Amino acid sequence: MIATPVFESYWRFAAERQAIYFRRMSNPVGPWTNDPILSTFRFTNAYRASDRVSQYLIREIQYHPDRSPRPSEVFFRTILFKLFNRVETWEELERRCGPMIWDRVDLGVLAITLDRIMDRGGKLYSAAYIMPSPAFGHKRKHANHLALLARMMDDRLPDRICQAPSLRDIYALLASYPGIGPFLAFQYAIDLNYAAFLDHKESEFVVAGPGAADGIAKCFTDTGGRSAEEVINWVCERQEEAFRSAGIEFQTLFGRRLQPIDCQNLFCEISKYARVAHPHVRGLTGRTRIKQLFRQAAEPLPRPMFPPRWGLRTPDSPAPAKASDERVGLFA
């Protein structure tokens, strides 16, 4: 493995982005960092499960005490939410159509409701993933996605997922459906695995997305023949040694080390970060700008919630971390 200066930035980015997460919980006003790139542009958290959308999924969709814990209902809610991956879309659907319950929902009414949102210029989908439209014969993308969800439920996919022996098997079941490619199937498998009816290790396997592949290309001039997934696992296994060797203090997620899914996401984020921090390092896409700017949320971060089986202790007010002026290795 032959690393570039971007690989050092990978670890510094992970540590500073995680520190920002804790600073925001203890100080909702800010500032939270001295890094001009992190303060200007939008990046995901170091841990996928701590991101805003994942937190909403866990707290409001999967574990809310007023919602049914039945696996079929949790599956339905999770996939419906993740098809759009946008909190505002979910809340608008429930405001107009009532609670999302598979035994009662009329997908035709949901489709019409989404039509009306679009017709008045509203946005349905998050920009986080590319959501191809499965071919179910409908004119509009969201109607095809609802038809896909109906097919899954009719196929008793929730039952089959409950019986699947591994996360990889769940991934294979999801990837067998039209419009769900390898990366999206992996993301959905991780999302479903947050729920109480599944209990697979996130470290079991990983699928690299296009952004991660670009980040890996920027971090290494030679991977020694390793695949993108092998590089992610290699990095994940050596995280404590890497932080220690670089003299970087990394605060884990309440004792939980980075998982392969997190390291995958970090490669995607360093791909974007390097466009400004290391503009001379070219990846696979040739992109040179970061599109999304950081906008401070009006409300403070809610108390974090994670799958109970993780056993994480999440205090109401984590100890604040001081913003550091240390920028060694951030700019080349």
Stockholm file with secondary structure:
# STOCKHOLM 1.0

chainA/1-332         MIATPVFESYWRFAAERQAIYFRRMSNPVGPWTNDPILSTFRFTNAYRASDRVSQYLIREIQYHPDRSPRPSEVFFRTILFKLFNRVETWEELERRCGPMIWDRVDLGVLAITLDRIMDRGGKLYSAAYIMPSPAFGHKRKHANHLALLARMMDDRLPDRICQAPSLRDIYALLASYPGIGPFLAFQYAIDLNYAAFLDHKESEFVVAGPGAADGIAKCFTDTGGRSAEEVINWVCERQEEAFRSAGIEFQTLFGRRLQPIDCQNLFCEISKYARVAHPHVRGLTGRTRIKQLFRQAAEPLPRPMFPPRWGLRTPDSPAPAKASDERVGLFA
#=GR chainA/1-332 SS CEECHHHHHHHHHHHHHHHHHHHHHHCSSCCCCSCHHHHHBCCCCSSGGGSHHHHHIIIIIISCTTSCCCHHHHHHHHHHHHHHTCHHHHHHHHHHHCSCCTTTCCHHHHHHHHHHHHHTTCCCSCSSSCCCCCCSSCSSHHHHHHHHHHHHHHTTHHHHHHHCSSHHHHHHHHHTSTTCCHHHHHHHHHHHHTSTTCCCCGGGCCCCCHHHHHHHHHHEEECTTCCHHHHHHHHHHTHHHHHHHTTCCCCCBTTBCCCHHHHHHHHHHHHHHHHHHSTTCCCSSCCCCCCCBCCCCSSCCCCCCCCGGGCCCCCSSCCCCCCCCCCTTTCC
#=GC SS_cons         CEECHHHHHHHHHHHHHHHHHHHHHHCSSCCCCSCHHHHHBCCCCSSGGGSHHHHHIIIIIISCTTSCCCHHHHHHHHHHHHHHTCHHHHHHHHHHHCSCCTTTCCHHHHHHHHHHHHHTTCCCSCSSSCCCCCCSSCSSHHHHHHHHHHHHHHTTHHHHHHHCSSHHHHHHHHHTSTTCCHHHHHHHHHHHHTSTTCCCCGGGCCCCCHHHHHHHHHHEEECTTCCHHHHHHHHHHTHHHHHHHTTCCCCCBTTBCCCHHHHHHHHHHHHHHHHHHSTTCCCSSCCCCCCCBCCCCSSCCCCCCCCGGGCCCCCSSCCCCCCCCCCTTTCC
//
